[in-house]
Amino acid sequence: MRKFLQTVAVGLAAASLLVWLALGSNVIWTRTSVTKWQKDPVTEIEGPVIEKKFVPGIDLLVLGLAGALALFVGSVFVSKTENKSIGSS
C-alpha cells in the first residue's frame, strides 16, 4: 500500500505540473476569461474584447502539489508489511 500511495503521489505531482504547463503556465491566479485588444473593422479603433478561456494559475499547481505531498506523507504512516488473515496456512 505504501508503494502504491507513493506512486500515486508522484503521478499526481507530474500530472498537475504537465497540465499547468500545457494550458498556459500562468503565474497569477486562475482565469476564466482573457482580454484581447482588437481593431474595430469599421472605426479602425483598437478596443478590448473579452474572450472566455480557461487559463490555470499558480493556485491550481500549488493545490495539485500539496495533494501529492499529502499522499506522500500519508504513505509514511502506512505499514510496509501486508496484513495476513488469521488461521490461514
C-alpha positions as CSV (number, residue, x, y, z in Angstrom):
1,M,0.0,0.0,0.0
2,R,2.9,2.3,0.8
3,K,4.4,1.9,-2.7
4,F,1.0,2.5,-4.3
5,L,0.4,5.8,-2.4
6,Q,3.9,7.0,-3.3
7,T,3.4,6.1,-7.0
8,V,0.0,8.0,-7.0
9,A,1.6,11.0,-5.3
10,V,4.4,11.2,-7.9
11,G,1.8,10.7,-10.7
12,L,-0.4,13.5,-9.3
13,A,2.6,15.9,-9.0
14,A,3.7,15.1,-12.5
15,A,0.2,15.4,-13.9
16,S,-0.6,18.7,-12.2
17,L,2.7,20.2,-13.4
18,L,2.2,18.9,-17.0
19,V,-1.4,20.2,-17.2
20,W,-0.3,23.6,-15.8
21,L,2.5,23.9,-18.4
22,A,0.3,22.6,-21.3
23,L,-2.6,25.0,-20.6
24,G,-0.6,28.2,-20.3
25,S,1.6,28.1,-17.1
26,N,0.0,31.4,-15.8
27,V,2.0,32.6,-12.7
28,I,-1.0,34.5,-11.3
29,W,-4.5,33.3,-10.2
30,T,-6.6,31.1,-12.4
31,R,-8.6,33.0,-15.0
32,T,-11.8,32.1,-16.9
33,S,-11.6,35.0,-19.4
34,V,-8.9,36.7,-21.3
35,T,-8.9,40.3,-22.5
36,K,-7.5,40.9,-26.0
37,W,-7.1,44.1,-27.9
38,Q,-8.7,44.1,-31.4
39,K,-9.1,46.7,-34.0
40,D,-12.7,47.5,-35.0
41,P,-13.1,47.0,-38.7
42,V,-15.5,50.0,-39.1
43,T,-13.9,52.7,-37.0
44,E,-10.3,51.4,-37.0
45,I,-10.1,52.0,-33.3
46,E,-8.5,49.4,-31.0
47,G,-10.6,48.2,-28.1
48,P,-10.7,45.4,-25.5
49,V,-12.5,42.2,-26.3
50,I,-13.2,39.7,-23.5
51,E,-12.9,36.1,-24.6
52,K,-14.0,33.1,-22.4
53,K,-10.9,30.9,-21.9
54,F,-9.7,28.8,-19.0
55,V,-6.1,29.6,-18.0
56,P,-4.9,27.7,-15.0
57,G,-3.0,29.7,-12.5
58,I,-0.3,29.0,-9.9
59,D,-3.1,28.3,-7.3
60,L,-4.1,25.1,-9.2
61,L,-0.5,24.0,-9.5
62,V,0.1,24.5,-5.7
63,L,-3.1,22.7,-4.9
64,G,-2.0,19.7,-7.0
65,L,1.4,19.6,-5.5
66,A,0.0,20.0,-2.0
67,G,-2.3,17.0,-2.6
68,A,0.7,15.0,-3.9
69,L,2.7,15.9,-0.8
70,A,-0.2,14.9,1.5
71,L,-0.4,11.5,-0.2
72,F,3.4,11.0,0.1
73,V,3.4,12.0,3.8
74,G,0.4,9.8,4.4
75,S,2.3,6.8,2.8
76,V,4.9,7.1,5.6
77,F,2.4,6.2,8.2
78,V,1.2,3.0,6.3
79,S,3.0,-0.2,7.4
80,K,5.3,-1.9,5.0
81,T,4.1,-5.4,5.7
82,E,1.0,-7.0,4.3
83,N,-1.8,-7.9,6.7
84,K,-2.3,-11.7,6.7
85,S,-5.5,-13.2,7.8
86,I,-5.6,-15.3,11.0
87,G,-5.8,-19.0,10.6
88,S,-4.5,-19.3,7.0
89,S,-1.5,-21.5,6.4
